[in-house]
Amino acid sequence: MKILVTGAAGFICGYLVADLLHAGHEVVGVDNYSKYGPVRRSFDGDLRYRLVEGDAKNAKLLTELAVDCDQLVAGAAMIGGISYFHEFAYDLLAENERICAATFDAAINAHRAGRLKKITVISSSMVFESATTFPTREGAQITSPPPRSTYGFQKLATEFFAHGAHEQYGLPYTIVRPFNCVGVGERRALRDHQVMSGNVKLAMSHVVPDLCQKALKGQDPLHILGDGSQVRHYTYGGDLARGIRIAMESEKALNDDFNLSTAESTTVRELAEAIWHKVHGDVRPLHLVSDPPYEHDVQMRVPDVDKAREVLGFEATTSLDEMLDEVIPWIQEEIKAGRI
């Protein structure tokens, strides 16, 4: 297939584009580098990849590109770590709605023109921000109270865009919800404010890279947000990319939604212990200090992954141990280079 990917220079889409190219697809990426500034990816020189520097709010540009593609991946969004939810509460809602509307306008127009077969929406586990049933199955985004953060609320809105475009214009869709992506290649967002955690400045307000850089910089005691009992499902970016691609390729995914995640639950305290052991071995005991958590730091986020396994045959297979073996050396190099 020939696939248009918005937000192609972003974190998850960086993994996705590489996976799509490896699977033999042709990819046209769109990104305006607004999050990190210009970035380089391993696939930049691939002859089946073309990056168009442009704004995903530009419906005319997206339509011109989409009419020549088989599928469109809606990946562009303004997003950062947990601190973003507070610092940019309005911008996250307004900017992402503009991006979403332009993307769906383009998809509807391109589908009407005849070639575009489907839009794949990269949603978020934050649509389940207010869920009270665990593990949380697909469908709970409708039966749970609405998300409390503007980011989670807007991500839920993107799913309603998909339903509305299908209902009114017959645009086929697939919705995928990645859970807690872990990997390399993410940088500090240009709009990130400096936030201190103990004596260390947060790298990206995402728990894995932040705890890695704290441990590598020798912070002791190690600062965590909250008491460390928060439950997450840390999922490797390469696994998520594979899951998204399978959902794109599968006829069984048409007009349906899927949680994409590891099945393994990990508390923040367990994550801190794993990172500390990787960095310091048994030489230094771990001491933790709890800092006040952010308001939207969800305590429990446990997805039901049965549907993706049963319908798509997808399972996230990379262990947390394997992820940390990749992420920690990368964070170490970023520290040496002065980027963190």
C-alpha positions in Angstrom: 0.0 0.0 0.0 0.9 3.7 -0.3 0.2 5.2 3.1 0.0 8.8 4.3 1.2 9.3 7.9 0.7 12.6 9.7 3.1 13.3 12.6 5.6 11.0 10.9 8.6 12.5 12.8 7.0 11.8 16.1 7.8 9.2 18.7 5.3 6.4 17.9 5.1 7.2 14.2 8.9 7.0 14.0 8.5 3.3 14.9 5.5 2.9 12.7 7.0 4.3 9.5 10.1 2.1 10.0 7.8 -1.0 10.4 5.6 -0.1 7.4 8.7 0.3 5.2 10.1 -2.9 6.4 6.8 -4.6 5.5 7.1 -3.4 1.9 4.7 -0.4 2.0 5.4 3.0 0.5 5.0 5.9 3.0 4.5 9.6 2.6 5.0 11.4 5.9 3.8 14.9 7.0 5.4 16.8 9.9 6.2 20.4 10.7 8.8 19.5 13.4 6.8 21.6 15.9 7.4 19.3 18.8 11.2 18.5 18.7 12.5 20.6 15.9 14.2 18.8 12.9 15.0 15.1 13.7 16.8 12.4 11.7 15.4 8.9 11.3 17.1 5.8 10.1 14.7 5.5 7.2 15.1 9.1 5.9 17.1 7.8 2.9 14.7 5.0 2.0 13.5 5.4 -1.6 9.9 4.3 -0.6 9.7 7.2 1.9 9.0 10.8 1.3 8.7 13.4 4.0 6.6 16.5 3.3 7.4 19.3 5.7 3.9 20.8 6.4 1.2 21.5 8.9 -1.3 18.7 9.7 -3.9 21.5 10.1 -3.6 22.2 6.4 -6.6 20.2 5.0 -5.8 21.3 1.4 -2.2 19.9 1.7 -3.4 16.7 3.3 -6.1 16.2 0.7 -3.6 16.6 -2.2 -1.4 13.9 -0.6 -4.2 11.6 0.5 -5.9 11.3 -2.9 -2.9 9.4 -4.1 -2.7 7.0 -1.1 -4.5 3.8 -0.1 -4.6 4.6 3.6 -4.2 7.6 6.0 -2.8 7.3 9.5 -3.9 10.1 11.8 -0.9 10.3 14.1 -0.2 14.1 14.3 -1.1 15.7 17.7 0.2 18.1 20.2 1.4 15.9 23.1 3.9 15.8 25.8 4.4 14.3 29.3 2.1 14.5 32.3 3.1 18.2 32.9 1.7 19.1 29.4 -1.8 18.2 30.5 -1.7 21.2 32.9 0.6 23.7 31.2 -1.3 23.5 27.9 -4.8 22.4 28.9 -6.5 24.6 26.4 -4.0 24.3 23.6 -4.1 20.5 23.7 -7.8 20.6 23.1 -8.0 23.4 20.5 -4.9 22.5 18.5 -5.6 18.8 18.4 -9.2 19.5 17.4 -8.0 21.6 14.4 -5.5 18.8 13.4 -8.2 16.2 13.7 -10.8 18.1 11.7 -8.3 18.9 8.9 -7.2 15.2 8.8 -10.7 13.9 8.6 -11.7 16.5 6.0 -8.8 15.3 3.9 -9.7 11.6 4.4 -13.3 12.1 3.5 -12.4 14.0 0.3 -9.8 11.4 -0.7 -12.2 8.5 0.0 -14.8 10.3 -2.1 -12.2 10.7 -4.9 -11.9 6.9 -5.0 -8.5 5.6 -3.9 -8.3 6.1 -0.1 -9.7 3.0 1.6 -9.4 3.7 5.3 -8.2 6.1 8.0 -6.4 4.6 11.0 -6.7 6.8 14.1 -4.0 6.6 16.7 -6.0 7.3 19.9 -4.7 6.9 23.4 -5.2 4.9 26.6 -6.2 8.3 28.2 -9.7 7.8 26.8 -10.0 5.4 29.8 -8.8 8.0 32.2 -11.9 7.7 34.3 -12.5 4.0 33.9 -13.3 2.0 37.1 -13.3 -1.5 35.7 -10.0 -3.4 35.2 -8.8 -4.8 33.0 -10.5 -2.3 30.8 -12.1 -3.6 27.6 -12.8 -1.8 24.4 -16.2 -0.1 24.8 -15.5 1.2 28.3 -14.7 4.6 26.7 -18.5 4.9 26.2 -19.7 3.5 29.5 -17.1 5.1 31.8 -17.3 8.7 33.0 -15.6 11.1 30.5 -11.9 11.8 30.8 -11.0 14.6 33.2 -8.1 16.0 31.3 -8.6 18.0 28.1 -6.0 15.7 26.4 -8.0 12.6 27.2 -11.3 14.2 26.3 -9.9 15.3 22.9 -8.5 11.8 22.2 -12.0 10.5 22.9 -13.3 13.1 20.4 -11.0 11.8 17.7 -12.8 8.4 18.1 -16.1 10.2 17.7 -14.7 11.9 14.5 -14.1 8.4 13.1 -17.6 7.2 14.0 -19.2 10.4 12.6 -17.3 10.3 9.4 -18.2 6.7 8.9 -21.9 7.3 9.7 -22.3 10.3 7.4 -19.8 9.8 4.7 -19.1 6.1 4.7 -15.4 6.6 5.5 -14.0 3.3 6.8 -11.8 3.5 9.9 -9.8 1.6 12.5 -9.0 3.0 16.0 -5.9 1.9 17.9 -5.0 2.8 21.4 -1.4 2.5 22.4 -0.6 2.1 26.1 2.5 3.7 27.6 5.0 3.6 24.7 8.6 2.9 25.6 11.5 3.3 23.2 14.3 5.4 21.9 14.3 8.6 19.8 12.1 10.8 21.9 13.4 14.2 22.8 12.4 17.0 25.1 9.5 18.9 23.4 10.4 22.5 22.4 7.5 23.9 24.5 8.4 21.9 27.6 8.9 24.0 30.7 11.8 23.1 33.0 10.4 21.0 35.8 12.7 19.9 38.6 12.3 16.6 40.4 14.6 16.7 43.3 18.0 17.9 42.0 17.3 16.7 38.4 15.4 18.4 35.6 12.8 16.1 34.1 13.7 14.9 30.6 10.3 14.5 29.1 7.9 14.1 31.9 7.5 10.5 30.9 8.3 8.1 33.7 10.7 5.6 32.0 13.2 8.1 30.5 13.0 10.3 33.5 13.8 7.6 36.0 16.6 6.3 33.7 18.2 9.7 33.6 17.8 10.3 37.3 19.5 6.9 38.1 22.3 7.5 35.5 22.9 11.0 37.0 23.3 9.5 40.5 20.2 10.9 42.1 19.9 9.3 45.5 17.3 9.1 47.0 15.4 8.6 43.7 12.4 10.9 43.3 9.1 9.5 42.0 5.7 11.1 41.6 3.2 9.8 44.1 3.7 6.7 46.3 4.7 4.5 43.4 1.7 2.3 43.5 0.4 3.6 40.1 -0.1 0.7 37.7 1.0 1.0 34.0 1.5 -1.3 31.0 4.8 -0.3 29.5 4.8 -1.3 25.8 7.7 -1.3 23.4 7.4 1.1 20.5 8.3 -1.6 18.0 5.5 -3.8 19.3 3.0 -1.0 19.0 4.1 -0.2 15.5 3.6 -3.9 14.5 0.2 -3.9 16.1 -0.8 -0.7 14.3 0.4 -2.1 11.0 -1.5 -5.4 11.5 -4.7 -3.4 12.3 -4.1 -1.4 9.1 -3.6 -4.5 6.9 -6.4 -6.6 8.4 -9.9 -6.7 7.0 -11.0 -7.9 10.4 -10.1 -4.5 11.9 -12.4 -2.5 9.6 -14.7 -0.1 11.5 -13.5 -1.4 14.9 -11.2 -0.4 17.8 -8.4 -2.1 19.6 -6.3 -1.7 22.7 -2.6 -2.3 21.9 -0.5 -3.1 24.9 1.6 -5.6 26.8 -0.4 -7.8 29.1 2.1 -7.2 32.0 1.2 -4.8 34.8 4.1 -2.8 36.5 3.9 -0.4 39.3 6.0 2.8 39.2 7.9 1.4 42.3 8.6 -1.8 40.5 9.8 0.2 37.4 12.1 2.3 39.6 13.6 -0.9 41.2 14.2 -2.4 37.8 15.9 0.7 36.4 18.0 1.2 39.6 19.2 -2.4 39.4 20.1 -2.1 35.7 22.2 1.0 36.5 23.7 0.3 39.9 23.4 -3.5 40.3 23.4 -4.7 43.9 26.1 -2.2 44.9 23.8 0.6 46.0 20.4 0.1 47.7 17.4 1.9 46.3 15.9 4.7 48.4 12.8 6.4 47.1 11.3 9.8 47.8 7.6 10.5 46.8 6.9 13.9 45.3 3.4 15.2 45.0 1.7 13.7 41.9 0.1 15.7 39.1 -3.7 15.8 39.1 -4.1 13.7 36.0 -1.6 11.0 37.1 -4.0 8.1 36.7 -3.6 5.5 39.4 -4.7 2.5 37.5 -4.4 1.9 33.8 -4.8 -1.8 32.9 -6.1 -2.7 29.4 -7.8 -5.8 28.3 -5.7 -7.1 25.4 -7.9 -10.1 24.5 -9.6 -8.5 21.5 -6.3 -7.6 19.7 -5.0 -11.1 20.3 -8.2 -12.9 19.2 -9.2 -10.7 16.2 -5.8 -9.6 14.9 -3.4 -12.2 16.3 -1.4 -9.4 17.9 0.5 -9.7 21.2 3.2 -7.3 22.5 6.1 -9.6 23.3 9.0 -7.4 24.3 9.6 -7.5 28.1 10.3 -4.5 30.3 13.8 -5.9 30.9 14.5 -5.9 27.1 13.1 -2.4 26.8 15.4 -1.1 29.5 18.4 -2.7 27.9 17.7 -0.6 24.9 16.5 2.6 26.5 19.2 3.0 29.3 22.2 3.1 27.0 20.4 5.5 24.7 19.6 7.9 27.6 23.2 7.6 28.7 24.3 8.8 25.2 21.8 11.6 25.3 23.2 12.8 28.6 26.7 12.7 27.3 25.7 14.7 24.2 24.0 17.3 26.5 20.5 16.8 25.1 19.1 15.6 28.5 
